[in-house]
Amino acid sequence: MKQKATFRGAVIKPGTGRAPQAPAAGPARVRVGREVAGRGGKGVSVISGLPLAAGDLEALAARLKKLCGAGGAVKDGRIEIQGDHRDRLVAELVKLGYDAKRSGG
């Protein structure tokens, strides 16, 4: 198969797509960051490292979207919430018992 180039020029080898990583042993590293890449300058808050199944991720995403009053989605095992709500999300995740930390600037 032929290699595929992305819009940023990176080369993706065939058969090496992104797969959700298996949870590591020990406490989960839940990180809440902000990304704007590939979204036309619009920022989203991204929660990664949650050791949950797909159904549980969807339920948690719905709860967090309602808390922030914003839209979002679950993609590649990560929760994306539209807008910059990092502090609010970290506080809620800590309240739910996760060891969440803010990442990025």
TORKOL-4160 file (C-alpha; in steps of 0.2 Angstrom, whole numbers, padded with zeros to 4 digits, m for minus):
105
<pt num="1" X="0000" Y="0000" Z="0000"/>
<pt num="2" X="0005" Y="0018" Z="m0003"/>
<pt num="3" X="0010" Y="0030" Z="0011"/>
<pt num="4" X="m0002" Y="0044" Z="0014"/>
<pt num="5" X="0003" Y="0062" Z="0017"/>
<pt num="6" X="m0007" Y="0073" Z="0029"/>
<pt num="7" X="m0011" Y="0091" Z="0027"/>
<pt num="8" X="0004" Y="0096" Z="0038"/>
<pt num="9" X="0016" Y="0085" Z="0028"/>
<pt num="10" X="0018" Y="0071" Z="0040"/>
<pt num="11" X="0018" Y="0054" Z="0032"/>
<pt num="12" X="0007" Y="0040" Z="0038"/>
<pt num="13" X="0012" Y="0022" Z="0035"/>
<pt num="14" X="m0002" Y="0010" Z="0030"/>
<pt num="15" X="m0010" Y="0000" Z="0044"/>
<pt num="16" X="m0003" Y="0012" Z="0058"/>
<pt num="17" X="m0019" Y="0021" Z="0062"/>
<pt num="18" X="m0022" Y="0029" Z="0079"/>
<pt num="19" X="m0028" Y="0016" Z="0092"/>
<pt num="20" X="m0034" Y="0020" Z="0109"/>
<pt num="21" X="m0020" Y="0015" Z="0121"/>
<pt num="22" X="m0022" Y="0002" Z="0134"/>
<pt num="23" X="m0023" Y="0008" Z="0152"/>
<pt num="24" X="m0007" Y="0006" Z="0161"/>
<pt num="25" X="m0006" Y="m0002" Z="0178"/>
<pt num="26" X="m0007" Y="0010" Z="0193"/>
<pt num="27" X="m0016" Y="0027" Z="0194"/>
<pt num="28" X="m0022" Y="0034" Z="0178"/>
<pt num="29" X="m0014" Y="0051" Z="0172"/>
<pt num="30" X="m0029" Y="0061" Z="0168"/>
<pt num="31" X="m0024" Y="0077" Z="0159"/>
<pt num="32" X="m0035" Y="0092" Z="0153"/>
<pt num="33" X="m0027" Y="0102" Z="0140"/>
<pt num="34" X="m0032" Y="0114" Z="0126"/>
<pt num="35" X="m0030" Y="0111" Z="0107"/>
<pt num="36" X="m0033" Y="0122" Z="0092"/>
<pt num="37" X="m0024" Y="0112" Z="0078"/>
<pt num="38" X="m0035" Y="0108" Z="0063"/>
<pt num="39" X="m0050" Y="0118" Z="0070"/>
<pt num="40" X="m0048" Y="0134" Z="0061"/>
<pt num="41" X="m0042" Y="0143" Z="0077"/>
<pt num="42" X="m0056" Y="0137" Z="0088"/>
<pt num="43" X="m0050" Y="0130" Z="0104"/>
<pt num="44" X="m0057" Y="0114" Z="0113"/>
<pt num="45" X="m0053" Y="0107" Z="0130"/>
<pt num="46" X="m0046" Y="0089" Z="0128"/>
<pt num="47" X="m0047" Y="0076" Z="0142"/>
<pt num="48" X="m0036" Y="0061" Z="0140"/>
<pt num="49" X="m0030" Y="0047" Z="0150"/>
<pt num="50" X="m0047" Y="0042" Z="0157"/>
<pt num="51" X="m0047" Y="0023" Z="0161"/>
<pt num="52" X="m0066" Y="0020" Z="0155"/>
<pt num="53" X="m0075" Y="0010" Z="0142"/>
<pt num="54" X="m0083" Y="0019" Z="0127"/>
<pt num="55" X="m0100" Y="0019" Z="0135"/>
<pt num="56" X="m0094" Y="0026" Z="0151"/>
<pt num="57" X="m0084" Y="0039" Z="0142"/>
<pt num="58" X="m0100" Y="0045" Z="0132"/>
<pt num="59" X="m0109" Y="0046" Z="0149"/>
<pt num="60" X="m0095" Y="0056" Z="0157"/>
<pt num="61" X="m0094" Y="0067" Z="0141"/>
<pt num="62" X="m0113" Y="0071" Z="0142"/>
<pt num="63" X="m0111" Y="0076" Z="0160"/>
<pt num="64" X="m0096" Y="0087" Z="0157"/>
<pt num="65" X="m0104" Y="0096" Z="0142"/>
<pt num="66" X="m0119" Y="0100" Z="0152"/>
<pt num="67" X="m0108" Y="0107" Z="0166"/>
<pt num="68" X="m0099" Y="0118" Z="0154"/>
<pt num="69" X="m0114" Y="0123" Z="0143"/>
<pt num="70" X="m0105" Y="0118" Z="0128"/>
<pt num="71" X="m0104" Y="0105" Z="0114"/>
<pt num="72" X="m0091" Y="0091" Z="0112"/>
<pt num="73" X="m0087" Y="0074" Z="0107"/>
<pt num="74" X="m0078" Y="0058" Z="0111"/>
<pt num="75" X="m0064" Y="0054" Z="0099"/>
<pt num="76" X="m0050" Y="0041" Z="0100"/>
<pt num="77" X="m0053" Y="0038" Z="0118"/>
<pt num="78" X="m0052" Y="0057" Z="0123"/>
<pt num="79" X="m0066" Y="0069" Z="0127"/>
<pt num="80" X="m0066" Y="0085" Z="0118"/>
<pt num="81" X="m0077" Y="0100" Z="0125"/>
<pt num="82" X="m0079" Y="0115" Z="0114"/>
<pt num="83" X="m0071" Y="0131" Z="0122"/>
<pt num="84" X="m0058" Y="0133" Z="0136"/>
<pt num="85" X="m0065" Y="0126" Z="0151"/>
<pt num="86" X="m0050" Y="0118" Z="0159"/>
<pt num="87" X="m0051" Y="0124" Z="0176"/>
<pt num="88" X="m0069" Y="0119" Z="0178"/>
<pt num="89" X="m0066" Y="0102" Z="0170"/>
<pt num="90" X="m0051" Y="0098" Z="0182"/>
<pt num="91" X="m0062" Y="0103" Z="0197"/>
<pt num="92" X="m0076" Y="0092" Z="0192"/>
<pt num="93" X="m0065" Y="0077" Z="0188"/>
<pt num="94" X="m0056" Y="0079" Z="0205"/>
<pt num="95" X="m0073" Y="0079" Z="0213"/>
<pt num="96" X="m0077" Y="0063" Z="0204"/>
<pt num="97" X="m0062" Y="0055" Z="0211"/>
<pt num="98" X="m0050" Y="0056" Z="0196"/>
<pt num="99" X="m0032" Y="0062" Z="0199"/>
<pt num="100" X="m0034" Y="0076" Z="0185"/>
<pt num="101" X="m0021" Y="0089" Z="0181"/>
<pt num="102" X="m0021" Y="0104" Z="0169"/>
<pt num="103" X="m0008" Y="0102" Z="0155"/>
<pt num="104" X="m0001" Y="0115" Z="0144"/>
<pt num="105" X="0000" Y="0134" Z="0147"/>
